[in-house]
Amino acid sequence: MLKLSTFLLLLLAAAHSVSAHTYLFRFNVDGKDTDRGQYIRAYRESTVNSPVKDVNNKDLRCRTDKMNAKDTQNLTLTAGVKFGLEFHEGDEDTTRFIEPAHRGPGLIYLAPLESNGEGDVWFKIFEKGYDPKTKKFYTEVLMKSGGKMEFTIPEDIKGGDYLMRTEFIALHTADKEYTAKSKDDGAEFFPNCAQIKLISKGTLEPKGYPIPGIYKSNDPGILFNLWDKYDSYVIPGPPMYNADAGTPVNQEGGPPGDEGEPSDEGGEPTKPTKSSKPAKPTTPTNPDKPIVKPVVVKKPCQRKKKRSYQ
C-alpha cells in the first residue's frame, strides 16, 4: 500500500503543480545581489517558471525565444573566484526554491557567446545528482539553502564571452516517457541562460555538444521512477569536460558557506537583504583557487509506488 507520507506528498505536489517550479533569479558577486533577471536572457514572464518537457524542443536551450545577445548585459566573472547563484519559484526573493517533490539533479553548461547556443558548443562544468549516503538529491540540498548555491568556474577554461546555462531536472513525473500523446508524463527541465564575460588565463576550449540533442526521453537519468525503490541514479547528458585526457575536473557547487560535502544540514536559508545593491560587472580581486570537492550525489526517500499527478 502507498504510505501515508507518500500519499500526502503527492497531494501537496499536485496542489502546487503550477507554482512549484523554479528559475534562475539572480547572481551574487562580491557580496552584492544583482537585480532579478539582470544578465539573464529575458524570461517569458507569463510562464517564467514553467518547465520544458520535450527534450527536442529548442526551449531546452535557454527556456526563452529572446536570444539576441545585444539585449542582455554580460556579467564579469573571474575563473577560480566564487560567486553566488539564486533560484526561486516566484517573482519575489522570499519565495522558496522549488516544491519538495520536484527532486532531481543540477547541472551547469557553458557555450561561446558568439555561437548563441547553436551547434555543438555546450560543455558541462558542473553536475550533481544524489548521494546514496544521505539519500538526498541535489535539489534537496538547495531547498535547505533557500535556493542559493556558490560556484567557481574552473581556471583552465579559456577567457572570453559565454552563455552560462543552469539547469535542474525534476523527476516526480519521470517514471513514464514523455510523448506527443502523453505530455503530462516525463521529466521536467528548468534551464536558464546568463551572459558572462570570463576573466581567465586558461586556454582550454572543451569539446561541445548540441542543445537540444544532449538528452533522449528514455535516457536512464530522464526516464526514472522516483517513487520506486532504487539505490543509484545516472546523471544524464554528456560527460563533464576534462582538463586533459583522463583527468576528472574538480567541482564545487554547495550552498553558501559550504566548504565540504553537502550534508543533511545543507545551508540554512537566509533571507536576502533588502538593501542589497545590484552588482556591477567588475573583476574580483585576490582570487582564490577553486576548492577541490568530490562529486556529491543525493537521493530522496524510497517510494514504493508511482505518482498519479503532474
Phi, psi and omega in degrees: 000155178287126180296149181301319181297320178293317180299316179295323179295321178296317178297317180297316181296319180295320182294333182249026186297333181277318186259015187268005189265188187210164177200163178289116188269313181190178177246167170226118183231132181055033177080007182241136177281138171280169175290156175301126177081353180293134181074004183250135177307139191308134176286156161272098191301328181289337180225041189303325183250009182289145183278162167264134183251327184270118182291349179259002180278140180297339177297342178297339182291301185221003180058039176200154174257004179264087189250026177274114184299333182290344182273356183232137176285158175263131176269123180280124178231152178248129177302136180088358181245132181293145169215166183250149172235147183225133183235139178217165178265342182240188183268010175240149182284358177269351179284156184289173180288307183194160179293137187305328181287345182276070184266149179167188184274166173236143183217155174223133178237159171234151173212144177304133183300324182298338179281340186056027176083004183263137179096191181277074190235346187271129174232144187271130179243358179202140171202137172215133182250267177215159182248117180296341179286317181263349177059042179222140173281165181297326177300328180290330175296316181287335175300322182281342179260012179070027180080014181254139175220155174248146184212153178230123177285130181305143186286344182274351178290136181297138178293156179150190180266133184223157160269129175253119182253115174263152183203138168238145178240116179268133190250011186292340176239023188267006181284347174235149184283139175290133174218170179298334180266350181224066186288346178278346179270170176096163179293159176247133183248136182233078179267154168213154180235134175242158177255128181230152170250111185268122174267117185202147174267000180292164181232000187283132174238090187296159176298137182252162180226156182275145171230118001289162181135342182277343183236153167239149186294343179249015174300146182305324181275359179247320171266098191210132181267099181291339187261004178252175181282134179201161179223016178207160178208134180258117178292127184282171176097183181291166179290160172301145177297152179248136177298322170204167188308124176082001182253114180291149181274138175289142184236158175208154178165034181274178176298160179306133179084000181276108183259000179226202178293138175301135181243186177299336180288328183056219173234131182295135178303137178238130181290126181303142179286126183295337182272002181301136180259148178302140180279139174271146182290083180245160180273118179300147179260165178050056184294143174263159175285152179299144178285131180278119182222141178289157175295129181245127178238149186225150179233156180275177175300150183289141177236137185264342180227162184286161176276166180225038181218174178280000000 
